[in-house]
């Protein structure tokens, strides 16, 4: 269970590196980096399309998750997330950034669903309330501190400078946030794989 919580924590740190800044990236930095004439309205539409499409596609993974395949689906979801984040790093057209955002959001939604199912299967029935509080620490508290902190460091050192008018400039998020997120998610494979191996051995012993 601790390995599973570490997987959740590290992965969600990566998610929090970029998701809070994704809209601002599309509004300000992406047009500067890619040269695409993307307005704020179009940026919001892309975010909406990404979320809705990912939600619809995530239903395809519910059945295998509920049939004991949560560890495998978790592994697949992290792979999907990494692909989406790396694609977002290098996406330079409206079409490619939309597809990449759908993939990244899909990975997150599937991951959250699979990890929750796996975690609940490990929880003793009479201790679920207390353990759910522990899960929230790894899912919310740590990632919401670490993720934005890493993001701010990247923005301060590598952020895109945006002209705010009146001689003022603002450092805006850039595509390196997605690369940093992918790095976090890659590290989350370490506790995940160990947990999958231990789960497999435990199932073999029970059988």
C-alpha positions, -999 to +999 in steps of 0.1 A: +000+000+000+029+024+008+044+017-026+010+024-042+007+057-023+042+067-034+033+060-070+002+081-066+021+109-050+050+111-075+026+108-105+003+135-091+032+158-084+039+156-121+003+163-129+003+194-107+035+207-123+016+215-155-022+213-151-026+245-130-007+264-157-020+247-188-047+273-196-022+302-192+003+283-214-023+281-242-034+317-238-001+334-237+030+312-242+019+288-269+011+316-295+046+331-288+064+298-291+046+283-320+035+314-340-001+301-341-027+328-338-044+312-307-068+335-289-079+331-252-112+318-264-096+292-286-073+282-257-103+276-234-121+256-261-090+234-265-090+228-228-127+219-228-123+196-258-093+179-241-112+172-209-145+161-225-128+138-250-105+123-223-136+117-201-154+098-229-123+077-237-116+068-201-148+047-199-131+021-221-108+013-192-135+009-165-143-028-173-107-041-171-101-021-140-131-036-123-120-071-133-088-072-114-066-055-140-060-023-120-022-027-117-019-032-155-042-003-163-022+019-139+010+011-157-007+018-191-022+051-178+012+064-168+026+055-202-003+074-218+004+104-196+041+105-204+033+103-242+008+131-238+032+154-218+061+148-242+039+155-271+027+187-254+063+197-250+069+197-288+034+203-302+035+235-323+001+235-340-034+238-327-043+203-339-013+186-323-016+205-290-053+195-289-045+158-295-017+159-270-039+175-243-065+148-249-039+121-244-024+137-213-059+142-197-069+106-206-038+092-189-046+112-157-083+101-156-075+065-162-047+066-136-068+081-109-096+055-115-072+025-116-052+036-086-083+042-065-097+008-074-064-008-065-061+011-033-096+001-022-089-035-028-059-033-005-078-015+023-092-037+051-129-031+053-129-017+089-100+007+082-110+024+050-120+057+066-086+063+082-066+050+052-086+073+029-073+102+050-038+089+045-044+086+007-055+123+006-021+133+021-003+115-008-028+126-034-035+162-024-012+176+002+023+166-010+016+170-047-001+204-043+030+217-025+057+200-046+042+203-081+035+241-081+069+247-064+087+229-092+066+247-117+075+281-103+112+273-104+109+263-141+088+294-149+113+317-131+143+303-149+129+293-183+095+310-185+083+329-216+083+367-212+049+382-220+044+419-226+016+430-203+017+466-215+028+498-198+063+486-199+056+456-177+065+420-185+052+387-170+070+354-169+045+329-183+045+291-182+063+274-212+065+239-226+093+228-203+066+223-176+053+193-196+087+178-199+092+181-161+058+165-155+068+136-178+100+132-157+080+129-125+057+103-141+087+083-153+100+081-117+066+069-105+073+037-124+098+027-097+074+021-068+047+010-092+067-018-107+079-030-073+043-029-061+032-049-092+058-076-086+048-079-049+011-081-059+019-108-084+038-129-058+011-125-032-015-137-057+006-167-066+010-176-029-028-173-024-034-195-055 
